[in-house]
Amino acid sequence: MALQGTLQELTELALTVIQRRFPFFHGQLLRSEDDLEDPSRLPPVFCGAFDWHSAVHGHWTLVRALHVDRERTQLTSEHVADIEQFLDAS
């Protein structure tokens, strides 16, 4: 069925993209060089893809498709705590 092929292609694309570190659009105001960090640390739960927003969409695609490979997920308790800390500091 064509729809199944499309769903598989979308989930494979999302899995590939959310694990790609570069190129990466940062989009965060840096007040000094101390603010500059590796994109995987800003915030790590949604790093990857071209930007944070695209990474969120990639994860949403995987959850919506019910095709999340738990061993490859970035949605860990530790990373969620990191994003909470990141948002609290903003």
N, C-alpha and C positions, 0 to 999 in steps of 0.2 A: 504494500500500500504506500502511495506517495507521501502521505502525511507522516507515517512512521519514519521513512527515510529522512524527511525534513527535520523531525524532532531529534533524531539521532545526530544529524549534522549540526544542529544548533547546540546541543549539549556538548558535543565534541569541540566545537569552536569555543564555547564558553569555558570549558576546562582548559583549553590551550591558552586562551587569552588571559585568564585571571592568574596564570602562573608566569606570565611574561613580565619581566621587570622593566625592560626598556624597549621602545621609547616611552617616556613617562612625562605627562604634563603635571607640574606641581600645583600651581594655582594658589599657593599659600603665601601670605605676606611675610617676608623675612625681615626682621628688625636688625639683625646682626648676623655675622657668620656663624655664631653659636646656634642659630636656629636652623642651619642647613644640615639635613640628615639624609641618609639613604631612604628612598621612597618606601622600602619595605618596612620602615619603622614609623611611617606617618600615614595613617595608622595601619598596623600590620594585618588586621582582619580583612581589609578591603584594598590591599596593595595589588599591584598587577594591572593588566590592561593598559589603556592609554592614560587613564586618570581614575580617581576615586569613584566618580560617578559611573563610569563604564564598568568598573569592577563590581559595583553594587548591582548593576543590571545583569552582569554575567552570573553572579550568585543567585539572583532572583530567577533567572532562566533555569538554572539547575534545580532549584527548589520547586519551581512550578512544574517542571518536567518530571519531578520525582526520580531523578537520575543522579543523585549526589553519591559520589564514591567517598565514603567516610574516611578512607585512608589518605585521600588527597585534599580534603577540605581545609580551608583556612578559618572556618568558623569554630574555633576552639574556645574553651572557657578563658584561657590565658589571653588570647587575642581580643576577646570581647572585653575583658577587664582593662586591657591596654587602651582600647578605643574609649571606654568610659573615662579613664584617666586623662586621655588626650582632650576629650570634649570638656571635662571639668576644668582643665587648665586654660581653655580658650576664652 
